[in-house]
Amino acid sequence: MRSFVNFFLERYSEILQQSLQHLYLTTVALFFAILVGVLVGIILSRFPKISTLIISFLGAIQTIPSLALLGFSLFFCPDFTCL
């Protein structure tokens, strides 16, 4: 535990700089995601037929990461004891 604290004390300025950079990049990405999401939502609200198709497609796309995670978990732990 002492080496962990020493690590932070020795690299305090670098950790602070990297943390602020991470916060900045996350904020910028979140801003653009909200901007794109609101604009797409406004556009799709004007075209109900297209919105149903696009929302269904995006819902299917969102399931891909969880299916991949399930595949990895079944590969590494086929008897479900680690789930």
N, C-alpha and C positions, 0 to 999 in steps of 0.2 A: 504494500500500500504506500510505503514511503517513496518508492521509486515513481509511482503514479503521480503523487503530489509534486515530486521534484521535476518530473517531465513538464507539468503545467507551469511551474514556477520558472523553469529555464526557458520555456518557449511561449511565455505569456503574450508578447507582442505579436508573434506570428499567429498564434491561435486567435487572438482578437481580430487581426486583419483578415484571416480566412473566414471567420464567423461573420464579420460585417460584409465581406464579399458574397458569401452564401445568402445572407439576408437580402442583399440588393438584387442578386440574380433571381431569387425566389419571388420577390416583390414584382419585378419586371415581368416575369413569366406569368404570374397570377393576374397582373393588370391586362396583359394581352389575351389571356384565356377568357377573362370576364368580358373584355371588349368583343372578341370574336363570338362568344356565346350569346351575348345580348343581341348583336347584329344578326346572327343566324336565327335566333328566336323571333326577332321582329319580322324578318323576311319569311320565315316558315309560317308565321301566324297569318300571313296574307294569302298563302296558298295551301289550303287544307289537304288537298289530294296529294301533293308532293310531300307535305310534312309527315303524313302517315308513313309513306315509303321511306323517307330519310330517317325518321325516328326509329323505325323497325330495323333498318340497316345498322344504325349506330348502336342500338341495343344489342344486336348480334355481335358486333365488333367488340363491345365492352366485355363480353363473356370470354373472349380468347385468353386473356391473362389468367383468369381463374381456372380455365380448362388446362392450361399449360402447367400451372401449379399443382393441380390434381394429378396430372401425368407424372410430374417429377416425384410427387409424394408416393405414388403407387410404385414407381420404379425403385426408389430408395427404401421403401418400407412396405412391401407387398402384404404384410399381415395386419396392417392398420394399428399396430401397437404404438407407433410414434405419432399418430394423429391425434 
